[in-house]
Amino acid sequence: MIPKVDLPADARIDTLAVREGLPPSPYGENSEALYLTSSFVHPDAATAARRFANEEEAFVYSRFTNPTVMMMERRLAAMEGTGSCIATSSGMAAILITILSLLKSGDHVVCSRGVFGSTIKLFQDFSKYGIECSFVSQTDPTEWRDAMRPNTKLLFAETPNNPLTEVCDIAALAEIAHARGALLLVDNCFCSPALQQPVKFGADLVMHSGTKYLDGQGRVIAGALCGPTDLIESKFVPTMRSAGISLSPFNAWIVLKGMETLSIRLKAQSERALELARWLEAQPAVERVHHPGLDSHPQHALAMRQQSGVGGAVVSFTVKGERAGAWAVVDATKICSITANLGDTKTTITHPSTTSHGRLSEAQRLAAGIPQGLLRVAMGLEDVEDIKADLLRGLSALA
Ligand SMILES: *Cc1c(COP(=O)(O)O)cnc(C)c1O
């Protein structure tokens, strides 16, 4: 048996974020150890045989079992309130392992048409293997209900979404899924468990791009899928063992240590983002601002209920002048990093139409509500006054 950390059963999320994992090694290290080893040795041939046959729980081979990776998995599962978690090589790999583990030819998926661009692409790619996906409204649960078929196995939601921060009603979608025996998977990348725990609202599975707020400093690519222990052990672990879309222990260690400061980072970044969003609303060159913390956000009340009263750190806004206007604002910045990544302490700015959503057709982009004038800022930890000044340089030329 692999031992557990001795924590009080009612330990709160900020405590779990720092303490959950594995007990220290016999050396008594206080900071979690980084186990860079591809395989583990066994005391004798009979023990090795038992471990390979899953008759005895032990570390065997880092494609599917590694202590540092397990620390990250246990910590994230505890924070999400799920029984288990399986770490993956990227956020996209977390979606891939879900498809490979749960779906087969003839199955059907319902997914918001406002999710991350690569997610849409991945579900579309699986139509060649006989897995169909219907894309529906991010915000209208009726469309989800109407899209349900007898062979619908999975509902996929991302809330708030990228880049518009539109919020979907997790409880309503869970009800629709469960009424037809399907599972609801929520991409919890934008809020993280520090702000939103989808299983509390009825979601069955939660996925993460660890690349974003869990790492929090833009260092590694990582992913994870959280869910009930029986499902993870019976379906996901065998897929991981054969498919090998594993997280490296080094990247797991970065994410593990990142989670210790997740809550304070995300709250501080969200505060700055709301301040920036309010300021943007008052700028003459800005046509529209999207942030769940604004009273003007169409799902403001729902967002506040689902997200612990915090809007998150991502703000998007449409400027005058279409693509040229948007590019002018990007190119006038001196502080913001021009990159499509988010969840970093460094503020990033991106033009979704030509970056994260560049592989979609213009019609798909417009259906997802992403015009050429749209910009997305993922607020970091700089002084918000400096970020306002950085954006004002380009905006004042457009007004
Ligand atoms: C970045 C991102 C992903 C994909 O994660 P990777 O780690 O880049 O593979 C999935 N969903 C959302 C919402 C994201 O922002």
Residues whose N, C-alpha, C, O or C-beta is under 5 A from the ligand:
A	BS01	LIG	S90 G91 M92 F116 N162 D187 C189 S209 G210 T211 A222
